[in-house]
Amino acid sequence: FTDCTNTGDALRELDRRNAIKSDPFILMQGDVVTNVDLREAMEGHKVRRKKDNAAIMTVLLQEVGGWGLDDDDDDDDDHNNDTEKASLSDNPNSPPSNDHLTPHKHNHQLPPLRSSTDDLLLALDTTHENRILLWDSHPHNSTSSIPTIFFAENSSNITLTRNHLDVGIDICSPDVLARFSDEFDYRELRSQFVANCVAEEEVGLQSRIFGYITKRGEYSGRMGDMRRYHRVSMDLLRRWCYPLVPDNYGHCEEVVGSCGRSNDNCTTASYVVERHLVYRDVGGSRSGKRSHVGRSTQLMGPLLLGPNNSIGEECLLQRSVLGSNVTVRDNCSVVDSHLWGNVVVEEGAQLRGAIVCEGAVVRKGAVVTRGCVVGRGCVVGEGVHLKEFTRITCAAEVEDEDDYSGFDDSSSEEESSSEDEDSSSGEEEDEGGSEGSYEKVKSKDAVVEGTPQNTTDPSVDIVTNHEVVGADGLGRVYVPSPPDDYDSDDDEEEAQATALELMKSQSIGYDMTLIYQKWKKLQREDEDDGFSLDELDSDSDDSDIMEDNWANDPSSGGGAGPATDLDTDGMQIAGRQKGVDVVRELRDICLEHETASPVENLRIELNSFKFSQNASYADCCKGATMAVMEKILDENAEGGETITPGRLVASLKKMLDYWGPLFESLCIGSGEEKAIIHSLESMALAASGGGGGCSSTFGVLGTEPAFRFVLQTLHDREIVNEEAIFEWAKERRGEGQDGPMGVLFWQKPTQDFLEWLEEDSDSSGDEESSDGSEEDSD
């Protein structure tokens, strides 16, 4: 599984190895903390699966409430009672206020377990065991669409809700793995697989996914980022996830019972819970490993003290977790923080909403504020005040390597490394640790007295940003990388700012109100960005109009605009990636297909892309039609021949010998056949727009009698039947002869063909009726 870069790859690998033998099986994300009893959900899934083979998956959901709703209830998790406030004020080392760590209410309900990147909107059919009909987790979407067929099938008993949290546990049949193997472009389980499966309209192709809502008293939380990591940790200490609580695990009696050894040799952490939800380790009490806490220190829960901690006098510890071998000296304050193993906090230091990793040191009088992370082996210097959401690391910065990295000969590497050492030493002497300078420090020089364990590699040079961590500090500022969907053509500063804001939103103490306000603003802006012909600039380039006409059906009125991730009403199509032009993508798939291979292979590839983007067979027909016309024009261009209507039709007939079966399989009704006519019409209209390029190439399609010949050829090959042609003609008869669409339709050869087709249809109808009357008379 080392080559798997996403969930889809991992599931396909499981299917390839045939590793899953049970039906059903449980698929669980690695960051889930829960006490949910899955037996009822499993039994319900088996019953549905037995009745309906299409019921392939059950998703666990927890009701947590939406956001932006009035909430007058007091949250004792975020607000201290009067007794706690009084005791805090008596302690001279208590922080001025903890309000900066508590999301402001402002009449908003802000579920703390929600991710800052997900805003889940569900449509549930509550009369059919909570079948999921819509899964939209993108927070920036202002609209979502549900196929109308679902209302007819489910008697309109559909509930729209945004009050549920994705638990991260699924009960699946092996068909889920098979679907991932068939749909090789699925990467994400939720945003792609689930969203597309629930949006499928065709009854025979539907894979039904159901939701199971956890019961009251059951807890589920996901620790996907540091903000939720802190929240779930506090919920565990508050015993919301009972029996998953610290005092139920790691008892020495259990170890004795399993191995038969005496308690005196027990080194397993074993916790007891004291008043105010303070957990203390007593596992090694007989061997002198129990934590020592100063008599004047205040411990206020929820709080967990790991084994072998040493806490000084006049300290305040509240809503925090301390790992093993942690040293906190006198007059320190640790609030809403996590101290991992072998951490040292020196006299007078204050930590508020921070994470301090293994082997790190916070020097005397330093202040580490909310959202900060002090990395493994880092040192925050004496008296340093770290700004909010600062992250310090000793890890080397990874640079992007080119395709030739690693191929240099060893001698050149040695020479370059020696030159780098000489130059770096010279720079250090010249700059002398001036403000803003970075200095390379051997990690063994960073070992300080009182540090229980040095976790850094002494052979590695550590780049240190002294203006941030102080003269006696160690570590550099971590800068987050741009998001995965960052395009190199985009503004780099804007991408970096987005990455920084995302990092802040996933940190302890971040005010989620800012996220909800941002979502509201983006959704309102999205509502104002609908596409309409009135908003198109009349002075736009002909090439832009030509490109729009290529991808869009003229009969739609241009309502969807060039971005075909919107339907004719300007709404986002469920299950389709935003900004994807499916017609162009389908056309490109056809153009890349080698005609030496069977056309059935192309049909399978088109069908796969259709499902992945919730496209239609009409879209497939449009893309295939454009690809065939481009291939015809490319072949004539290579021969240096000027294409004429006669040559165009001759080439089309030759092409249909190979492509005809593909169109026959894609055209399941008159709608798909009309899509072929609309595509030809779009190309002809684009050609008549002028501007060169594509216009000069497709100019012949808009001239008489080319359009009539192409239409008649498709009819003769039984790719487009009379019904589709008559429906298209009925749509166009209202067009005036002055407009480009009317000029094309009212061409005399085209009208002659329509008249002949109507007469032929009438004569065929008369013959059938006469045959019927003769049989009756007999």
Stockholm file with secondary structure:
# STOCKHOLM 1.0

chainA/1-778         FTDCTNTGDALRELDRRNAIKSDPFILMQGDVVTNVDLREAMEGHKVRRKKDNAAIMTVLLQEVGGWGLDDDDDDDDDHNNDTEKASLSDNPNSPPSNDHLTPHKHNHQLPPLRSSTDDLLLALDTTHENRILLWDSHPHNSTSSIPTIFFAENSSNITLTRNHLDVGIDICSPDVLARFSDEFDYRELRSQFVANCVAEEEVGLQSRIFGYITKRGEYSGRMGDMRRYHRVSMDLLRRWCYPLVPDNYGHCEEVVGSCGRSNDNCTTASYVVERHLVYRDVGGSRSGKRSHVGRSTQLMGPLLLGPNNSIGEECLLQRSVLGSNVTVRDNCSVVDSHLWGNVVVEEGAQLRGAIVCEGAVVRKGAVVTRGCVVGRGCVVGEGVHLKEFTRITCAAEVEDEDDYSGFDDSSSEEESSSEDEDSSSGEEEDEGGSEGSYEKVKSKDAVVEGTPQNTTDPSVDIVTNHEVVGADGLGRVYVPSPPDDYDSDDDEEEAQATALELMKSQSIGYDMTLIYQKWKKLQREDEDDGFSLDELDSDSDDSDIMEDNWANDPSSGGGAGPATDLDTDGMQIAGRQKGVDVVRELRDICLEHETASPVENLRIELNSFKFSQNASYADCCKGATMAVMEKILDENAEGGETITPGRLVASLKKMLDYWGPLFESLCIGSGEEKAIIHSLESMALAASGGGGGCSSTFGVLGTEPAFRFVLQTLHDREIVNEEAIFEWAKERRGEGQDGPMGVLFWQKPTQDFLEWLEEDSDSSGDEESSDGSEEDSD
#=GR chainA/1-778 SS CTTCCSHHHHHHHHHHHTCCCSSSEEEECTTEEECCCCHHHHHHHHHHHHHCTTEEEEEEEEECCCSSCCCCCCCTTTSCCHHHHHHHHHCTTSCSCSGGGSCCCTTCCCCTTSCTTCCCEEEEEGGGTSEEEEEECCTTCSCCCCCHHHHHHTTTCEEEECCEEEEEEEEECTHHHHHHHHSTTCCCIIIIIIHHHHHCCCGGGCCEEEEEECCTTCCEEECSSHHHHHHHHHHHHTTTTTTSSGGGSCCHHHHHHHHCCCGGGCCSCCEEEEGGGEEEECTTGGGTCSCEECTTCEEEEEEEECTTCEECSSCEEEEEEECTTCEECTTCEEESCEECTTCEECTTCEEESCEECTTCEECTTCEECTTCEECTTCEECTTCEECTTCEEECSCCCCCCCTTTTCSCHHHHHHHHHHHHHHHHHHHHHHTTCTTCEEEEEGGGGCCTTCSCCCSCTTSEEEEEHHHHCTTCBCEECCCCCCTTCCTTSCHHHHHHHHHHHHHHTSTTCCHHHHHHHHHHHHHHHHTTCCCGGGSCTTSCHHHHHHHHHHSCGGGTTTTCSCTTBCTTSCBCTTCCTTCCHHHHHHHHHHHCCTTSCHHHHHHHHHHHHHHTTCCHHHHHHHHHHHHHHHHHHHHHHTTCCCCHHHHHHHHHHHHHHHHHHHHHHCCSHHHHHHHHHHHHHHHHHHTTCSSTHHHHSGGGGSTTHHHHHHHHHHHTTSSCHHHHHHHHHHHTTSCTTSHHHHHHTCHHHHHHHHHHHHHHHHHHHHHHHHHHHHHHC
#=GC SS_cons         CTTCCSHHHHHHHHHHHTCCCSSSEEEECTTEEECCCCHHHHHHHHHHHHHCTTEEEEEEEEECCCSSCCCCCCCTTTSCCHHHHHHHHHCTTSCSCSGGGSCCCTTCCCCTTSCTTCCCEEEEEGGGTSEEEEEECCTTCSCCCCCHHHHHHTTTCEEEECCEEEEEEEEECTHHHHHHHHSTTCCCIIIIIIHHHHHCCCGGGCCEEEEEECCTTCCEEECSSHHHHHHHHHHHHTTTTTTSSGGGSCCHHHHHHHHCCCGGGCCSCCEEEEGGGEEEECTTGGGTCSCEECTTCEEEEEEEECTTCEECSSCEEEEEEECTTCEECTTCEEESCEECTTCEECTTCEEESCEECTTCEECTTCEECTTCEECTTCEECTTCEECTTCEEECSCCCCCCCTTTTCSCHHHHHHHHHHHHHHHHHHHHHHTTCTTCEEEEEGGGGCCTTCSCCCSCTTSEEEEEHHHHCTTCBCEECCCCCCTTCCTTSCHHHHHHHHHHHHHHTSTTCCHHHHHHHHHHHHHHHHTTCCCGGGSCTTSCHHHHHHHHHHSCGGGTTTTCSCTTBCTTSCBCTTCCTTCCHHHHHHHHHHHCCTTSCHHHHHHHHHHHHHHTTCCHHHHHHHHHHHHHHHHHHHHHHTTCCCCHHHHHHHHHHHHHHHHHHHHHHCCSHHHHHHHHHHHHHHHHHHTTCSSTHHHHSGGGGSTTHHHHHHHHHHHTTSSCHHHHHHHHHHHTTSCTTSHHHHHHTCHHHHHHHHHHHHHHHHHHHHHHHHHHHHHHC
//
